Amino acid sequence: MKKIRIGIVGYGNLGRGVQYAASQSDDMEVVAVFTRRDPAAVRTVLPVKVEEYGAMKEYVGKIDVMILCGGSATDLPEQSAEVVQLFNTVDSFDTHAKVPEYFARLDAAGRESGHLGVMSIGWDPGLFSLSRIYFDSILPEGGTYTFWGKGVSQGHSDAIRRIKGVKDARQYTVPVESALERVRSGENPQLTTRDKHTRECYVVAEEGADLARIEREIKEMPNYFADYDTTVHFISEEEMKHDHSRLPHGGFVLRSGKSAAGNKFLAEFSLKLESNPEFTSCVLVAYARAVYRLHGEGKCGAVTAFDVAPKYLSPLSEEDQKKKLL
């Protein structure tokens, strides 16, 4: 069996998770990891070659799909259109408000190069996006609600870490339980962003850093914290390591609707994850398989989860999918 050759760009929690996830797929192999750090300083969870970021051009023709594992704040906006010039790509860009412009840039670059980039893949955006479009289409009259957490948001944590004076950070998204229960009861409430979630930030500041400025920059950050009730806690490195080293997450997509005859329905999709990055990595790897197959059919440019038929995700043949999964 010809294996799909995978490259990993960036090797933090997500990159490690991708390597683990690919090892569970018999039709894939990780060829190399690319990093902007010193390659000699990167310790991989499984044996694989580690290269400098700029060396990826030497792997053209040797890698089928690059999985981009950087953050959405600055890494992916810089890297995605650049890497898709050379390879097919998958990424987990999760700044919802900037999806249209990100898509347009990736689509233009992919069409120019003849490669395919699948963007905003993970669980939200990703699996939750699919739940929203399915539920909204099936129940046209009603309300759709998305709740995240309680859990660590990698994108929000990364955004905080990029603030001057921040050494480390974890951001927990916390659903407001009373709002969740109102939805489940069939009330169909009108809820603002602030009504549904709060954000708890735990920050290790560099010595001598301006804590008031850091807190203000966090709370006023557009697309991340400005629309939420946000609490910032400054803690020590020891507290961070002891109390916040795990990365759990999860959430719910709910659609509360009714039929023309007046019968009520509640559709719900939920996830409970011990490791946010490892689960996200599993989704990325499945979509890497889809990218490989779709590009083989001549597809190029940019696509999202909405454009990828489920059959492309599975390692099973179409015949076996119908036998075992329908």
Contacts in CASP RR format, 6 or more apart in sequence:
PFRMAT RR
TARGET T0000
AUTHOR 0000-0000-0000
METHOD contacts of the structure
MODEL  1
MKKIRIGIVGYGNLGRGVQYAASQSDDMEVVAVFTRRDPAAVRTVLPVKV
EEYGAMKEYVGKIDVMILCGGSATDLPEQSAEVVQLFNTVDSFDTHAKVP
EYFARLDAAGRESGHLGVMSIGWDPGLFSLSRIYFDSILPEGGTYTFWGK
GVSQGHSDAIRRIKGVKDARQYTVPVESALERVRSGENPQLTTRDKHTRE
CYVVAEEGADLARIEREIKEMPNYFADYDTTVHFISEEEMKHDHSRLPHG
GFVLRSGKSAAGNKFLAEFSLKLESNPEFTSCVLVAYARAVYRLHGEGKC
GAVTAFDVAPKYLSPLSEEDQKKKLL
1 26 0 8 1.000
1 27 0 8 1.000
3 27 0 8 1.000
3 28 0 8 1.000
3 29 0 8 1.000
4 27 0 8 1.000
4 28 0 8 1.000
4 29 0 8 1.000
4 64 0 8 1.000
4 65 0 8 1.000
4 288 0 8 1.000
4 289 0 8 1.000
4 292 0 8 1.000
5 28 0 8 1.000
5 29 0 8 1.000
5 31 0 8 1.000
5 62 0 8 1.000
5 63 0 8 1.000
5 64 0 8 1.000
5 65 0 8 1.000
6 18 0 8 1.000
6 22 0 8 1.000
6 28 0 8 1.000
6 29 0 8 1.000
6 30 0 8 1.000
6 31 0 8 1.000
6 63 0 8 1.000
6 64 0 8 1.000
6 65 0 8 1.000
6 66 0 8 1.000
6 67 0 8 1.000
6 285 0 8 1.000
6 288 0 8 1.000
7 30 0 8 1.000
7 31 0 8 1.000
7 32 0 8 1.000
7 33 0 8 1.000
7 34 0 8 1.000
7 59 0 8 1.000
7 63 0 8 1.000
7 65 0 8 1.000
7 66 0 8 1.000
7 67 0 8 1.000
7 87 0 8 1.000
8 15 0 8 1.000
8 18 0 8 1.000
8 19 0 8 1.000
8 30 0 8 1.000
8 32 0 8 1.000
8 33 0 8 1.000
8 34 0 8 1.000
8 66 0 8 1.000
8 67 0 8 1.000
8 69 0 8 1.000
9 33 0 8 1.000
9 34 0 8 1.000
9 53 0 8 1.000
9 56 0 8 1.000
9 66 0 8 1.000
9 67 0 8 1.000
9 68 0 8 1.000
9 69 0 8 1.000
9 70 0 8 1.000
9 79 0 8 1.000
9 83 0 8 1.000
10 33 0 8 1.000
10 34 0 8 1.000
10 35 0 8 1.000
10 36 0 8 1.000
10 68 0 8 1.000
10 69 0 8 1.000
10 70 0 8 1.000
10 75 0 8 1.000
11 33 0 8 1.000
11 35 0 8 1.000
11 37 0 8 1.000
11 42 0 8 1.000
11 44 0 8 1.000
11 50 0 8 1.000
11 69 0 8 1.000
12 69 0 8 1.000
12 70 0 8 1.000
12 277 0 8 1.000
13 154 0 8 1.000
13 247 0 8 1.000
13 277 0 8 1.000
13 278 0 8 1.000
14 69 0 8 1.000
14 70 0 8 1.000
14 92 0 8 1.000
14 154 0 8 1.000
14 277 0 8 1.000
14 280 0 8 1.000
14 281 0 8 1.000
14 284 0 8 1.000
15 33 0 8 1.000
15 67 0 8 1.000
15 69 0 8 1.000
15 277 0 8 1.000
15 281 0 8 1.000
16 44 0 8 1.000
16 45 0 8 1.000
16 277 0 8 1.000
16 281 0 8 1.000
17 45 0 8 1.000
17 277 0 8 1.000
17 278 0 8 1.000
17 281 0 8 1.000
18 30 0 8 1.000
18 67 0 8 1.000
18 69 0 8 1.000
18 281 0 8 1.000
18 284 0 8 1.000
18 285 0 8 1.000
19 30 0 8 1.000
19 33 0 8 1.000
19 44 0 8 1.000
19 45 0 8 1.000
19 46 0 8 1.000
19 48 0 8 1.000
20 45 0 8 1.000
20 46 0 8 1.000
20 278 0 8 1.000
20 281 0 8 1.000
21 278 0 8 1.000
21 281 0 8 1.000
21 282 0 8 1.000
21 284 0 8 1.000
21 285 0 8 1.000
22 28 0 8 1.000
22 29 0 8 1.000
22 30 0 8 1.000
22 285 0 8 1.000
23 30 0 8 1.000
23 46 0 8 1.000
25 285 0 8 1.000
25 289 0 8 1.000
25 315 0 8 1.000
26 315 0 8 1.000
27 289 0 8 1.000
27 315 0 8 1.000
28 285 0 8 1.000
28 288 0 8 1.000
28 289 0 8 1.000
30 46 0 8 1.000
30 48 0 8 1.000
31 48 0 8 1.000
31 49 0 8 1.000
31 59 0 8 1.000
31 62 0 8 1.000
31 63 0 8 1.000
32 48 0 8 1.000
32 49 0 8 1.000
32 50 0 8 1.000
32 51 0 8 1.000
32 56 0 8 1.000
32 59 0 8 1.000
32 63 0 8 1.000
33 42 0 8 1.000
33 44 0 8 1.000
33 48 0 8 1.000
33 49 0 8 1.000
33 50 0 8 1.000
33 51 0 8 1.000
34 50 0 8 1.000
34 51 0 8 1.000
34 52 0 8 1.000
34 53 0 8 1.000
34 54 0 8 1.000
34 55 0 8 1.000
34 56 0 8 1.000
34 66 0 8 1.000
35 42 0 8 1.000
35 50 0 8 1.000
35 51 0 8 1.000
35 52 0 8 1.000
35 53 0 8 1.000
36 52 0 8 1.000
36 53 0 8 1.000
39 50 0 8 1.000
39 51 0 8 1.000
39 52 0 8 1.000
40 50 0 8 1.000
42 50 0 8 1.000
44 50 0 8 1.000
51 58 0 8 1.000
51 59 0 8 1.000
56 63 0 8 1.000
56 66 0 8 1.000
56 83 0 8 1.000
56 86 0 8 1.000
56 87 0 8 1.000
57 86 0 8 1.000
59 87 0 8 1.000
60 86 0 8 1.000
60 87 0 8 1.000
63 87 0 8 1.000
64 87 0 8 1.000
64 88 0 8 1.000
64 292 0 8 1.000
65 87 0 8 1.000
65 88 0 8 1.000
65 89 0 8 1.000
65 90 0 8 1.000
65 288 0 8 1.000
65 291 0 8 1.000
65 292 0 8 1.000
66 83 0 8 1.000
66 86 0 8 1.000
66 87 0 8 1.000
66 88 0 8 1.000
66 89 0 8 1.000
66 90 0 8 1.000
67 89 0 8 1.000
67 90 0 8 1.000
67 91 0 8 1.000
67 284 0 8 1.000
67 285 0 8 1.000
67 288 0 8 1.000
68 75 0 8 1.000
68 76 0 8 1.000
68 79 0 8 1.000
68 80 0 8 1.000
68 83 0 8 1.000
68 89 0 8 1.000
68 90 0 8 1.000
68 91 0 8 1.000
68 92 0 8 1.000
69 92 0 8 1.000
69 281 0 8 1.000
69 284 0 8 1.000
70 76 0 8 1.000
70 79 0 8 1.000
70 91 0 8 1.000
71 154 0 8 1.000
71 155 0 8 1.000
71 158 0 8 1.000
72 92 0 8 1.000
72 93 0 8 1.000
72 94 0 8 1.000
72 95 0 8 1.000
72 155 0 8 1.000
72 158 0 8 1.000
72 159 0 8 1.000
73 95 0 8 1.000
73 155 0 8 1.000
73 158 0 8 1.000
73 159 0 8 1.000
73 162 0 8 1.000
74 162 0 8 1.000
76 91 0 8 1.000
76 92 0 8 1.000
76 93 0 8 1.000
76 102 0 8 1.000
77 93 0 8 1.000
77 98 0 8 1.000
77 102 0 8 1.000
77 105 0 8 1.000
80 89 0 8 1.000
80 91 0 8 1.000
80 93 0 8 1.000
80 102 0 8 1.000
80 105 0 8 1.000
80 106 0 8 1.000
80 109 0 8 1.000
80 117 0 8 1.000
80 119 0 8 1.000
81 105 0 8 1.000
81 106 0 8 1.000
81 108 0 8 1.000
81 109 0 8 1.000
81 110 0 8 1.000
82 109 0 8 1.000
83 89 0 8 1.000
84 106 0 8 1.000
84 109 0 8 1.000
84 110 0 8 1.000
84 113 0 8 1.000
84 115 0 8 1.000
84 116 0 8 1.000
84 117 0 8 1.000
84 301 0 8 1.000
85 109 0 8 1.000
85 110 0 8 1.000
85 112 0 8 1.000
85 113 0 8 1.000
85 115 0 8 1.000
86 113 0 8 1.000
86 115 0 8 1.000
87 115 0 8 1.000
88 115 0 8 1.000
88 116 0 8 1.000
88 117 0 8 1.000
88 291 0 8 1.000
88 292 0 8 1.000
88 295 0 8 1.000
89 115 0 8 1.000
89 116 0 8 1.000
89 117 0 8 1.000
89 118 0 8 1.000
89 291 0 8 1.000
90 117 0 8 1.000
90 118 0 8 1.000
90 119 0 8 1.000
90 121 0 8 1.000
90 284 0 8 1.000
90 287 0 8 1.000
90 288 0 8 1.000
90 291 0 8 1.000
91 117 0 8 1.000
91 118 0 8 1.000
91 119 0 8 1.000
91 120 0 8 1.000
91 121 0 8 1.000
91 284 0 8 1.000
92 120 0 8 1.000
92 121 0 8 1.000
92 122 0 8 1.000
92 280 0 8 1.000
92 283 0 8 1.000
92 284 0 8 1.000
93 99 0 8 1.000
93 102 0 8 1.000
93 119 0 8 1.000
93 120 0 8 1.000
93 125 0 8 1.000
94 120 0 8 1.000
94 122 0 8 1.000
94 124 0 8 1.000
94 125 0 8 1.000
94 155 0 8 1.000
95 102 0 8 1.000
95 223 0 8 1.000
96 125 0 8 1.000
96 223 0 8 1.000
97 222 0 8 1.000
97 223 0 8 1.000
98 223 0 8 1.000
99 119 0 8 1.000
99 120 0 8 1.000
99 125 0 8 1.000
99 304 0 8 1.000
102 119 0 8 1.000
102 120 0 8 1.000
103 119 0 8 1.000
103 302 0 8 1.000
103 304 0 8 1.000
106 117 0 8 1.000
106 119 0 8 1.000
106 301 0 8 1.000
106 302 0 8 1.000
107 301 0 8 1.000
107 302 0 8 1.000
108 301 0 8 1.000
109 301 0 8 1.000
110 116 0 8 1.000
110 117 0 8 1.000
110 300 0 8 1.000
110 301 0 8 1.000
110 302 0 8 1.000
111 300 0 8 1.000
111 301 0 8 1.000
113 300 0 8 1.000
114 300 0 8 1.000
114 301 0 8 1.000
115 295 0 8 1.000
115 300 0 8 1.000
115 301 0 8 1.000
116 291 0 8 1.000
116 294 0 8 1.000
116 295 0 8 1.000
116 299 0 8 1.000
116 300 0 8 1.000
116 301 0 8 1.000
116 302 0 8 1.000
116 303 0 8 1.000
117 291 0 8 1.000
117 301 0 8 1.000
117 302 0 8 1.000
117 303 0 8 1.000
118 287 0 8 1.000
118 290 0 8 1.000
118 291 0 8 1.000
118 302 0 8 1.000
118 303 0 8 1.000
118 304 0 8 1.000
118 305 0 8 1.000
118 308 0 8 1.000
119 302 0 8 1.000
119 303 0 8 1.000
119 304 0 8 1.000
120 126 0 8 1.000
120 129 0 8 1.000
120 304 0 8 1.000
120 305 0 8 1.000
121 283 0 8 1.000
121 284 0 8 1.000
121 287 0 8 1.000
121 304 0 8 1.000
121 305 0 8 1.000
122 280 0 8 1.000
122 283 0 8 1.000
122 284 0 8 1.000
122 287 0 8 1.000
123 250 0 8 1.000
123 271 0 8 1.000
123 273 0 8 1.000
123 279 0 8 1.000
123 280 0 8 1.000
123 283 0 8 1.000
124 146 0 8 1.000
124 148 0 8 1.000
124 251 0 8 1.000
125 304 0 8 1.000
125 305 0 8 1.000
126 283 0 8 1.000
126 304 0 8 1.000
126 305 0 8 1.000
127 269 0 8 1.000
127 271 0 8 1.000
127 283 0 8 1.000
127 305 0 8 1.000
128 146 0 8 1.000
128 251 0 8 1.000
128 253 0 8 1.000
128 269 0 8 1.000
129 304 0 8 1.000
129 305 0 8 1.000
129 306 0 8 1.000
130 305 0 8 1.000
130 306 0 8 1.000
131 253 0 8 1.000
131 269 0 8 1.000
132 144 0 8 1.000
132 146 0 8 1.000
132 253 0 8 1.000
132 255 0 8 1.000
133 306 0 8 1.000
135 144 0 8 1.000
135 253 0 8 1.000
135 254 0 8 1.000
135 255 0 8 1.000
135 267 0 8 1.000
135 269 0 8 1.000
136 144 0 8 1.000
136 255 0 8 1.000
138 255 0 8 1.000
138 267 0 8 1.000
139 255 0 8 1.000
139 257 0 8 1.000
139 258 0 8 1.000
139 265 0 8 1.000
139 267 0 8 1.000
141 257 0 8 1.000
141 258 0 8 1.000
141 260 0 8 1.000
142 188 0 8 1.000
142 255 0 8 1.000
142 256 0 8 1.000
142 257 0 8 1.000
142 258 0 8 1.000
143 188 0 8 1.000
143 255 0 8 1.000
143 256 0 8 1.000
143 257 0 8 1.000
144 253 0 8 1.000
144 254 0 8 1.000
144 255 0 8 1.000
145 183 0 8 1.000
145 191 0 8 1.000
145 196 0 8 1.000
145 252 0 8 1.000
145 253 0 8 1.000
145 254 0 8 1.000
145 255 0 8 1.000
145 256 0 8 1.000
146 196 0 8 1.000
146 251 0 8 1.000
146 252 0 8 1.000
146 253 0 8 1.000
146 254 0 8 1.000
147 175 0 8 1.000
147 179 0 8 1.000
147 180 0 8 1.000
147 196 0 8 1.000
147 197 0 8 1.000
147 251 0 8 1.000
147 252 0 8 1.000
147 254 0 8 1.000
148 173 0 8 1.000
148 175 0 8 1.000
148 197 0 8 1.000
148 249 0 8 1.000
148 250 0 8 1.000
148 251 0 8 1.000
149 172 0 8 1.000
149 173 0 8 1.000
149 174 0 8 1.000
149 175 0 8 1.000
149 197 0 8 1.000
149 249 0 8 1.000
149 250 0 8 1.000
149 251 0 8 1.000
150 172 0 8 1.000
150 173 0 8 1.000
150 174 0 8 1.000
150 175 0 8 1.000
150 248 0 8 1.000
151 172 0 8 1.000
151 173 0 8 1.000
151 174 0 8 1.000
151 247 0 8 1.000
151 248 0 8 1.000
151 249 0 8 1.000
151 250 0 8 1.000
151 276 0 8 1.000
152 170 0 8 1.000
152 171 0 8 1.000
152 172 0 8 1.000
152 244 0 8 1.000
152 246 0 8 1.000
152 247 0 8 1.000
152 248 0 8 1.000
152 249 0 8 1.000
152 276 0 8 1.000
153 171 0 8 1.000
153 172 0 8 1.000
153 173 0 8 1.000
153 249 0 8 1.000
153 276 0 8 1.000
154 247 0 8 1.000
154 276 0 8 1.000
154 277 0 8 1.000
154 280 0 8 1.000
155 171 0 8 1.000
156 171 0 8 1.000
156 173 0 8 1.000
156 199 0 8 1.000
156 224 0 8 1.000
156 225 0 8 1.000
157 169 0 8 1.000
157 170 0 8 1.000
157 171 0 8 1.000
159 171 0 8 1.000
159 221 0 8 1.000
159 224 0 8 1.000
160 166 0 8 1.000
160 169 0 8 1.000
160 171 0 8 1.000
160 201 0 8 1.000
160 203 0 8 1.000
160 218 0 8 1.000
161 168 0 8 1.000
161 169 0 8 1.000
163 214 0 8 1.000
163 217 0 8 1.000
163 218 0 8 1.000
164 209 0 8 1.000
164 214 0 8 1.000
165 205 0 8 1.000
165 206 0 8 1.000
165 209 0 8 1.000
165 210 0 8 1.000
165 214 0 8 1.000
166 203 0 8 1.000
166 204 0 8 1.000
166 205 0 8 1.000
166 206 0 8 1.000
166 209 0 8 1.000
166 214 0 8 1.000
167 204 0 8 1.000
167 205 0 8 1.000
167 206 0 8 1.000
167 237 0 8 1.000
168 203 0 8 1.000
168 204 0 8 1.000
168 237 0 8 1.000
168 240 0 8 1.000
169 201 0 8 1.000
169 202 0 8 1.000
169 203 0 8 1.000
169 204 0 8 1.000
170 201 0 8 1.000
170 202 0 8 1.000
170 240 0 8 1.000
170 244 0 8 1.000
171 199 0 8 1.000
171 200 0 8 1.000
171 201 0 8 1.000
171 202 0 8 1.000
172 199 0 8 1.000
172 200 0 8 1.000
172 201 0 8 1.000
172 202 0 8 1.000
173 197 0 8 1.000
173 199 0 8 1.000
173 249 0 8 1.000
174 197 0 8 1.000
174 198 0 8 1.000
174 199 0 8 1.000
174 200 0 8 1.000
175 196 0 8 1.000
175 197 0 8 1.000
175 251 0 8 1.000
175 252 0 8 1.000
176 195 0 8 1.000
176 196 0 8 1.000
176 197 0 8 1.000
176 198 0 8 1.000
179 189 0 8 1.000
179 191 0 8 1.000
179 195 0 8 1.000
179 196 0 8 1.000
180 252 0 8 1.000
182 189 0 8 1.000
182 191 0 8 1.000
183 189 0 8 1.000
183 191 0 8 1.000
183 254 0 8 1.000
183 256 0 8 1.000
184 254 0 8 1.000
184 266 0 8 1.000
184 268 0 8 1.000
186 256 0 8 1.000
186 257 0 8 1.000
186 264 0 8 1.000
186 266 0 8 1.000
187 256 0 8 1.000
188 256 0 8 1.000
188 257 0 8 1.000
193 227 0 8 1.000
193 228 0 8 1.000
194 227 0 8 1.000
194 228 0 8 1.000
194 229 0 8 1.000
197 228 0 8 1.000
198 228 0 8 1.000
198 229 0 8 1.000
198 230 0 8 1.000
198 231 0 8 1.000
199 225 0 8 1.000
199 228 0 8 1.000
199 229 0 8 1.000
199 230 0 8 1.000
199 231 0 8 1.000
200 230 0 8 1.000
200 231 0 8 1.000
200 233 0 8 1.000
201 218 0 8 1.000
201 225 0 8 1.000
201 230 0 8 1.000
201 231 0 8 1.000
201 232 0 8 1.000
201 233 0 8 1.000
202 233 0 8 1.000
202 235 0 8 1.000
202 239 0 8 1.000
202 240 0 8 1.000
202 243 0 8 1.000
202 244 0 8 1.000
203 214 0 8 1.000
203 218 0 8 1.000
203 232 0 8 1.000
203 233 0 8 1.000
203 234 0 8 1.000
203 235 0 8 1.000
204 234 0 8 1.000
204 235 0 8 1.000
204 236 0 8 1.000
204 237 0 8 1.000
204 240 0 8 1.000
205 211 0 8 1.000
205 214 0 8 1.000
205 234 0 8 1.000
211 234 0 8 1.000
214 232 0 8 1.000
215 232 0 8 1.000
218 225 0 8 1.000
218 230 0 8 1.000
218 232 0 8 1.000
219 225 0 8 1.000
219 226 0 8 1.000
219 230 0 8 1.000
219 232 0 8 1.000
220 226 0 8 1.000
235 243 0 8 1.000
235 244 0 8 1.000
246 274 0 8 1.000
246 275 0 8 1.000
247 275 0 8 1.000
247 276 0 8 1.000
247 277 0 8 1.000
248 273 0 8 1.000
248 274 0 8 1.000
248 275 0 8 1.000
248 276 0 8 1.000
249 271 0 8 1.000
249 273 0 8 1.000
249 276 0 8 1.000
249 279 0 8 1.000
250 270 0 8 1.000
250 271 0 8 1.000
250 272 0 8 1.000
250 273 0 8 1.000
250 276 0 8 1.000
251 270 0 8 1.000
251 271 0 8 1.000
251 272 0 8 1.000
252 268 0 8 1.000
252 269 0 8 1.000
252 270 0 8 1.000
253 268 0 8 1.000
253 269 0 8 1.000
253 270 0 8 1.000
254 266 0 8 1.000
254 267 0 8 1.000
254 268 0 8 1.000
255 265 0 8 1.000
255 266 0 8 1.000
255 267 0 8 1.000
255 268 0 8 1.000
256 264 0 8 1.000
256 265 0 8 1.000
256 266 0 8 1.000
257 264 0 8 1.000
257 265 0 8 1.000
257 266 0 8 1.000
258 264 0 8 1.000
258 265 0 8 1.000
259 265 0 8 1.000
271 279 0 8 1.000
273 279 0 8 1.000
286 313 0 8 1.000
286 314 0 8 1.000
287 305 0 8 1.000
287 308 0 8 1.000
287 313 0 8 1.000
289 312 0 8 1.000
289 313 0 8 1.000
289 314 0 8 1.000
289 315 0 8 1.000
290 308 0 8 1.000
290 312 0 8 1.000
290 313 0 8 1.000
293 312 0 8 1.000
294 303 0 8 1.000
294 308 0 8 1.000
294 312 0 8 1.000
311 318 0 8 1.000
311 321 0 8 1.000
314 321 0 8 1.000
314 325 0 8 1.000
316 324 0 8 1.000
316 325 0 8 1.000
END
